[in-house]
Amino acid sequence: MSTIDRMLRREEVQERTGLSRSAIYRLMREEDFPLPRRLGQRAVRWRESDLEAWLASRPLATGRKAAA
Protein backbone atom coordinates (compact mmCIF):
# COMPACT_ATOMS: atom_id res chain seq x y z
CA MET A 1 0.00 0.00 0.00
CA SER A 2 1.54 3.32 -1.01
CA THR A 3 0.93 6.60 0.74
CA ILE A 4 0.97 10.00 -0.84
CA ASP A 5 3.69 12.29 0.51
CA ARG A 6 2.33 15.80 0.96
CA MET A 7 4.36 18.68 -0.38
CA LEU A 8 4.63 21.53 2.12
CA ARG A 9 4.97 25.24 1.42
CA ARG A 10 7.59 27.23 3.30
CA GLU A 11 4.93 28.76 5.55
CA GLU A 12 3.81 25.28 6.63
CA VAL A 13 7.43 24.27 7.25
CA GLN A 14 7.90 27.37 9.42
CA GLU A 15 4.75 26.56 11.43
CA ARG A 16 5.79 22.95 12.03
CA THR A 17 9.40 23.69 12.94
CA GLY A 18 9.06 27.08 14.67
CA LEU A 19 11.96 28.30 12.52
CA SER A 20 12.11 31.58 10.65
CA ARG A 21 12.65 31.75 6.90
CA SER A 22 16.26 32.83 7.34
CA ALA A 23 16.95 30.03 9.84
CA ILE A 24 15.57 27.42 7.42
CA TYR A 25 17.79 28.63 4.58
CA ARG A 26 20.83 28.94 6.89
CA LEU A 27 20.37 25.34 8.04
CA MET A 28 20.02 24.26 4.41
CA ARG A 29 23.35 25.95 3.58
CA GLU A 30 24.90 24.15 6.56
CA GLU A 31 23.45 20.88 5.21
CA ASP A 32 21.42 20.43 8.41
CA PHE A 33 17.89 20.74 6.97
CA PRO A 34 16.03 18.85 4.23
CA LEU A 35 16.28 20.40 0.78
CA PRO A 36 13.06 21.31 -1.01
CA ARG A 37 11.99 19.90 -4.35
CA ARG A 38 11.72 22.37 -7.23
CA LEU A 39 8.25 22.36 -8.81
CA GLY A 40 8.79 25.23 -11.23
CA GLN A 41 10.93 28.30 -11.78
CA ARG A 42 9.64 30.02 -8.65
CA ALA A 43 8.05 27.20 -6.67
CA VAL A 44 9.63 24.81 -4.21
CA ARG A 45 8.04 22.44 -1.70
CA TRP A 46 9.37 20.23 1.07
CA ARG A 47 8.32 16.60 1.26
CA GLU A 48 6.40 16.01 4.47
CA SER A 49 8.26 12.74 5.10
CA ASP A 50 11.64 14.53 4.84
CA LEU A 51 10.52 17.15 7.35
CA GLU A 52 9.07 14.55 9.74
CA ALA A 53 12.32 12.56 9.64
CA TRP A 54 14.33 15.73 10.33
CA LEU A 55 12.08 16.66 13.27
CA ALA A 56 12.38 13.14 14.71
CA SER A 57 16.17 13.37 14.55
CA ARG A 58 16.31 16.58 16.61
CA PRO A 59 16.93 16.43 20.37
CA LEU A 60 13.97 17.29 22.57
CA ALA A 61 14.15 20.44 24.65
CA THR A 62 13.97 19.80 28.38
CA GLY A 63 12.78 23.27 29.35
CA ARG A 64 15.56 23.58 31.94
CA LYS A 65 18.28 26.17 31.86
CA ALA A 66 21.86 24.99 32.04
CA ALA A 67 23.62 25.58 35.34
CA ALA A 68 26.16 28.38 35.20
Chimera marker file (.cmm) of the C-alpha trace (Angstrom):
<marker_set name="trace">
<marker id="1" x="0.000" y="0.000" z="0.000" r="1" g="1" b="0" radius="0.5"/>
<marker id="2" x="1.536" y="3.317" z="-1.013" r="1" g="1" b="0" radius="0.5"/>
<marker id="3" x="0.934" y="6.599" z="0.743" r="1" g="1" b="0" radius="0.5"/>
<marker id="4" x="0.965" y="10.005" z="-0.844" r="1" g="1" b="0" radius="0.5"/>
<marker id="5" x="3.686" y="12.285" z="0.506" r="1" g="1" b="0" radius="0.5"/>
<marker id="6" x="2.327" y="15.805" z="0.955" r="1" g="1" b="0" radius="0.5"/>
<marker id="7" x="4.360" y="18.683" z="-0.384" r="1" g="1" b="0" radius="0.5"/>
<marker id="8" x="4.627" y="21.530" z="2.125" r="1" g="1" b="0" radius="0.5"/>
<marker id="9" x="4.966" y="25.235" z="1.418" r="1" g="1" b="0" radius="0.5"/>
<marker id="10" x="7.594" y="27.231" z="3.304" r="1" g="1" b="0" radius="0.5"/>
<marker id="11" x="4.932" y="28.760" z="5.547" r="1" g="1" b="0" radius="0.5"/>
<marker id="12" x="3.812" y="25.277" z="6.628" r="1" g="1" b="0" radius="0.5"/>
<marker id="13" x="7.426" y="24.270" z="7.251" r="1" g="1" b="0" radius="0.5"/>
<marker id="14" x="7.896" y="27.368" z="9.417" r="1" g="1" b="0" radius="0.5"/>
<marker id="15" x="4.745" y="26.558" z="11.433" r="1" g="1" b="0" radius="0.5"/>
<marker id="16" x="5.786" y="22.950" z="12.033" r="1" g="1" b="0" radius="0.5"/>
<marker id="17" x="9.396" y="23.693" z="12.941" r="1" g="1" b="0" radius="0.5"/>
<marker id="18" x="9.063" y="27.077" z="14.667" r="1" g="1" b="0" radius="0.5"/>
<marker id="19" x="11.961" y="28.296" z="12.517" r="1" g="1" b="0" radius="0.5"/>
<marker id="20" x="12.109" y="31.580" z="10.649" r="1" g="1" b="0" radius="0.5"/>
<marker id="21" x="12.649" y="31.750" z="6.901" r="1" g="1" b="0" radius="0.5"/>
<marker id="22" x="16.257" y="32.828" z="7.337" r="1" g="1" b="0" radius="0.5"/>
<marker id="23" x="16.945" y="30.030" z="9.839" r="1" g="1" b="0" radius="0.5"/>
<marker id="24" x="15.573" y="27.424" z="7.418" r="1" g="1" b="0" radius="0.5"/>
<marker id="25" x="17.791" y="28.632" z="4.579" r="1" g="1" b="0" radius="0.5"/>
<marker id="26" x="20.826" y="28.943" z="6.890" r="1" g="1" b="0" radius="0.5"/>
<marker id="27" x="20.374" y="25.344" z="8.036" r="1" g="1" b="0" radius="0.5"/>
<marker id="28" x="20.025" y="24.255" z="4.405" r="1" g="1" b="0" radius="0.5"/>
<marker id="29" x="23.347" y="25.949" z="3.583" r="1" g="1" b="0" radius="0.5"/>
<marker id="30" x="24.900" y="24.147" z="6.558" r="1" g="1" b="0" radius="0.5"/>
<marker id="31" x="23.447" y="20.876" z="5.207" r="1" g="1" b="0" radius="0.5"/>
<marker id="32" x="21.416" y="20.431" z="8.405" r="1" g="1" b="0" radius="0.5"/>
<marker id="33" x="17.894" y="20.738" z="6.967" r="1" g="1" b="0" radius="0.5"/>
<marker id="34" x="16.027" y="18.853" z="4.229" r="1" g="1" b="0" radius="0.5"/>
<marker id="35" x="16.279" y="20.401" z="0.784" r="1" g="1" b="0" radius="0.5"/>
<marker id="36" x="13.063" y="21.311" z="-1.008" r="1" g="1" b="0" radius="0.5"/>
<marker id="37" x="11.989" y="19.904" z="-4.354" r="1" g="1" b="0" radius="0.5"/>
<marker id="38" x="11.719" y="22.375" z="-7.235" r="1" g="1" b="0" radius="0.5"/>
<marker id="39" x="8.255" y="22.356" z="-8.814" r="1" g="1" b="0" radius="0.5"/>
<marker id="40" x="8.793" y="25.230" z="-11.228" r="1" g="1" b="0" radius="0.5"/>
<marker id="41" x="10.935" y="28.301" z="-11.776" r="1" g="1" b="0" radius="0.5"/>
<marker id="42" x="9.640" y="30.017" z="-8.649" r="1" g="1" b="0" radius="0.5"/>
<marker id="43" x="8.048" y="27.198" z="-6.671" r="1" g="1" b="0" radius="0.5"/>
<marker id="44" x="9.631" y="24.808" z="-4.208" r="1" g="1" b="0" radius="0.5"/>
<marker id="45" x="8.038" y="22.438" z="-1.696" r="1" g="1" b="0" radius="0.5"/>
<marker id="46" x="9.370" y="20.232" z="1.074" r="1" g="1" b="0" radius="0.5"/>
<marker id="47" x="8.323" y="16.602" z="1.261" r="1" g="1" b="0" radius="0.5"/>
<marker id="48" x="6.396" y="16.010" z="4.475" r="1" g="1" b="0" radius="0.5"/>
<marker id="49" x="8.260" y="12.744" z="5.100" r="1" g="1" b="0" radius="0.5"/>
<marker id="50" x="11.640" y="14.527" z="4.845" r="1" g="1" b="0" radius="0.5"/>
<marker id="51" x="10.521" y="17.148" z="7.350" r="1" g="1" b="0" radius="0.5"/>
<marker id="52" x="9.069" y="14.553" z="9.744" r="1" g="1" b="0" radius="0.5"/>
<marker id="53" x="12.323" y="12.565" z="9.642" r="1" g="1" b="0" radius="0.5"/>
<marker id="54" x="14.331" y="15.733" z="10.333" r="1" g="1" b="0" radius="0.5"/>
<marker id="55" x="12.081" y="16.659" z="13.271" r="1" g="1" b="0" radius="0.5"/>
<marker id="56" x="12.378" y="13.136" z="14.707" r="1" g="1" b="0" radius="0.5"/>
<marker id="57" x="16.172" y="13.368" z="14.552" r="1" g="1" b="0" radius="0.5"/>
<marker id="58" x="16.312" y="16.575" z="16.613" r="1" g="1" b="0" radius="0.5"/>
<marker id="59" x="16.929" y="16.429" z="20.373" r="1" g="1" b="0" radius="0.5"/>
<marker id="60" x="13.967" y="17.291" z="22.570" r="1" g="1" b="0" radius="0.5"/>
<marker id="61" x="14.151" y="20.439" z="24.652" r="1" g="1" b="0" radius="0.5"/>
<marker id="62" x="13.973" y="19.802" z="28.384" r="1" g="1" b="0" radius="0.5"/>
<marker id="63" x="12.783" y="23.271" z="29.346" r="1" g="1" b="0" radius="0.5"/>
<marker id="64" x="15.562" y="23.576" z="31.935" r="1" g="1" b="0" radius="0.5"/>
<marker id="65" x="18.278" y="26.170" z="31.858" r="1" g="1" b="0" radius="0.5"/>
<marker id="66" x="21.859" y="24.988" z="32.039" r="1" g="1" b="0" radius="0.5"/>
<marker id="67" x="23.622" y="25.582" z="35.342" r="1" g="1" b="0" radius="0.5"/>
<marker id="68" x="26.160" y="28.383" z="35.205" r="1" g="1" b="0" radius="0.5"/>
<link id1="1" id2="2" r="1" g="1" b="0" radius="0.2"/>
<link id1="2" id2="3" r="1" g="1" b="0" radius="0.2"/>
<link id1="3" id2="4" r="1" g="1" b="0" radius="0.2"/>
<link id1="4" id2="5" r="1" g="1" b="0" radius="0.2"/>
<link id1="5" id2="6" r="1" g="1" b="0" radius="0.2"/>
<link id1="6" id2="7" r="1" g="1" b="0" radius="0.2"/>
<link id1="7" id2="8" r="1" g="1" b="0" radius="0.2"/>
<link id1="8" id2="9" r="1" g="1" b="0" radius="0.2"/>
<link id1="9" id2="10" r="1" g="1" b="0" radius="0.2"/>
<link id1="10" id2="11" r="1" g="1" b="0" radius="0.2"/>
<link id1="11" id2="12" r="1" g="1" b="0" radius="0.2"/>
<link id1="12" id2="13" r="1" g="1" b="0" radius="0.2"/>
<link id1="13" id2="14" r="1" g="1" b="0" radius="0.2"/>
<link id1="14" id2="15" r="1" g="1" b="0" radius="0.2"/>
<link id1="15" id2="16" r="1" g="1" b="0" radius="0.2"/>
<link id1="16" id2="17" r="1" g="1" b="0" radius="0.2"/>
<link id1="17" id2="18" r="1" g="1" b="0" radius="0.2"/>
<link id1="18" id2="19" r="1" g="1" b="0" radius="0.2"/>
<link id1="19" id2="20" r="1" g="1" b="0" radius="0.2"/>
<link id1="20" id2="21" r="1" g="1" b="0" radius="0.2"/>
<link id1="21" id2="22" r="1" g="1" b="0" radius="0.2"/>
<link id1="22" id2="23" r="1" g="1" b="0" radius="0.2"/>
<link id1="23" id2="24" r="1" g="1" b="0" radius="0.2"/>
<link id1="24" id2="25" r="1" g="1" b="0" radius="0.2"/>
<link id1="25" id2="26" r="1" g="1" b="0" radius="0.2"/>
<link id1="26" id2="27" r="1" g="1" b="0" radius="0.2"/>
<link id1="27" id2="28" r="1" g="1" b="0" radius="0.2"/>
<link id1="28" id2="29" r="1" g="1" b="0" radius="0.2"/>
<link id1="29" id2="30" r="1" g="1" b="0" radius="0.2"/>
<link id1="30" id2="31" r="1" g="1" b="0" radius="0.2"/>
<link id1="31" id2="32" r="1" g="1" b="0" radius="0.2"/>
<link id1="32" id2="33" r="1" g="1" b="0" radius="0.2"/>
<link id1="33" id2="34" r="1" g="1" b="0" radius="0.2"/>
<link id1="34" id2="35" r="1" g="1" b="0" radius="0.2"/>
<link id1="35" id2="36" r="1" g="1" b="0" radius="0.2"/>
<link id1="36" id2="37" r="1" g="1" b="0" radius="0.2"/>
<link id1="37" id2="38" r="1" g="1" b="0" radius="0.2"/>
<link id1="38" id2="39" r="1" g="1" b="0" radius="0.2"/>
<link id1="39" id2="40" r="1" g="1" b="0" radius="0.2"/>
<link id1="40" id2="41" r="1" g="1" b="0" radius="0.2"/>
<link id1="41" id2="42" r="1" g="1" b="0" radius="0.2"/>
<link id1="42" id2="43" r="1" g="1" b="0" radius="0.2"/>
<link id1="43" id2="44" r="1" g="1" b="0" radius="0.2"/>
<link id1="44" id2="45" r="1" g="1" b="0" radius="0.2"/>
<link id1="45" id2="46" r="1" g="1" b="0" radius="0.2"/>
<link id1="46" id2="47" r="1" g="1" b="0" radius="0.2"/>
<link id1="47" id2="48" r="1" g="1" b="0" radius="0.2"/>
<link id1="48" id2="49" r="1" g="1" b="0" radius="0.2"/>
<link id1="49" id2="50" r="1" g="1" b="0" radius="0.2"/>
<link id1="50" id2="51" r="1" g="1" b="0" radius="0.2"/>
<link id1="51" id2="52" r="1" g="1" b="0" radius="0.2"/>
<link id1="52" id2="53" r="1" g="1" b="0" radius="0.2"/>
<link id1="53" id2="54" r="1" g="1" b="0" radius="0.2"/>
<link id1="54" id2="55" r="1" g="1" b="0" radius="0.2"/>
<link id1="55" id2="56" r="1" g="1" b="0" radius="0.2"/>
<link id1="56" id2="57" r="1" g="1" b="0" radius="0.2"/>
<link id1="57" id2="58" r="1" g="1" b="0" radius="0.2"/>
<link id1="58" id2="59" r="1" g="1" b="0" radius="0.2"/>
<link id1="59" id2="60" r="1" g="1" b="0" radius="0.2"/>
<link id1="60" id2="61" r="1" g="1" b="0" radius="0.2"/>
<link id1="61" id2="62" r="1" g="1" b="0" radius="0.2"/>
<link id1="62" id2="63" r="1" g="1" b="0" radius="0.2"/>
<link id1="63" id2="64" r="1" g="1" b="0" radius="0.2"/>
<link id1="64" id2="65" r="1" g="1" b="0" radius="0.2"/>
<link id1="65" id2="66" r="1" g="1" b="0" radius="0.2"/>
<link id1="66" id2="67" r="1" g="1" b="0" radius="0.2"/>
<link id1="67" id2="68" r="1" g="1" b="0" radius="0.2"/>
</marker_set>
